[in-house]
């Protein structure tokens, strides 16, 4: 019993510590996910989104060790298992960038990105400037990439808005079904002002990494 009390006390203390750190409330009206509870039935009370700092504390406590989730607009969203095509295309992108960039860049796969006060998605690829010391989740990126099959709409709408709000200069969504890549650039006012859909004969040239070129046909090739 004493061991259990000690564990409970430690957990409660950690949760109180987590609650000390506060960040700004997310702006009302910008949530793009459908809430689980009908706001009309709750009025005048409101659903309170989870803050990113709170979510990170819960992760550190191991509350999500048995499931894959990400924080989007203050809500926990489960992530679908990756199929072979998804995993292979992501691996190709990871190898391409890791080989082309030196140690001053941080290339991560399936890792948290501290995007906004209420969102911490896990893009398939994130590329940022490397920090010299410490443990951290990147909060600024040169390029973010999602590879999608069943999640194209979520990636093109919900995540694009989150990444634009963060100010990420470029965001790609690789569509496994159409074998195309959506390229989002010029974030302003919480939206990307320029969106292009590129096909198999086109090449990807990230604006912040000008020495890199990736042919879309090669990216989706079965060979």
Residue, then its C-alpha position, 0 to 999 in steps of 0.5 A: x500500500x505504501x508504494x501505491x500511495x507514493x506513486x499517487x502522491x508523485x503523480x498528483x505533485x507532477x500534475x500540479x507542477x504541470x498546471x503552473x505553466x500557463x499559456x494564452x487561451x486559443x482564439x475562439x472560433x478557430x477550432x476546425x475539429x468537431x467537438x465531442x459535446x454539443x456546445x448548445x447543450x452545454x451553454x453557458x458552459x464551454x468545452x475547455x481545450x487542452x493546452x499544449x504545455x499541459x499535453x506535454x506534461x501528460x505525455x511525460x507522465x506516460x499517459x499515452x504510452x499505449x496509444x498514438x495521439x497528437x494534439x490538434x486545436x486542443x483536442x486529442x486526435x488518434x493517428x491511424x496505423x501506417x501502411x507500407x506505402x506511407x512508411x516507404x515514402x516517408x522513409x525515402x524523404x527522410x533519407x533524402x534530406x538526411x543525406x543532403x543536409x549537414x549537422x546544422x539541420x535537424x531532420x525528424x520523422x514522426x516527431x512532435x512539432x510545437x506548433x501553437x499554444x493548442x496544437x502539437x501535431x507529429x508531422x511525418x517529416x520536419x526540418x528545422x535549424x538544429x539547436x546545439x544543446x538540450x532536449x526540445x520539440x522544434x517550434x519553428x521549421x523550414x519545411x513540414x511534410x505529411x504523407x497521407x492516404x486516409x488523412x488527406x482532408x485533415x492534412x490539407x485543412x486542419x493541419x495546414x491552418x495550424x502550420x500556417x498560424x505557426x508561420x512555417x514557410x512551406x508545407x507539403x502533403x503527399x497524396x498516396x492515392x493521386x500520386x501528387x503533392x500539395x505544396x503550401x507556401x506564403x503563410x499570412x493571417x493564419x492561412x497559406x496564400x499559395x497552394x499548388x498541386x504537383x504531379x508525377x512529372x514535376x519536381x519539388x524544390x523547397x524554398x528554404x533548402x534551394x540545393x534540394x530537388x526531389x522528383x515526384x515520380x521517383x518519390x511514389x515509384x514502386x521500384 
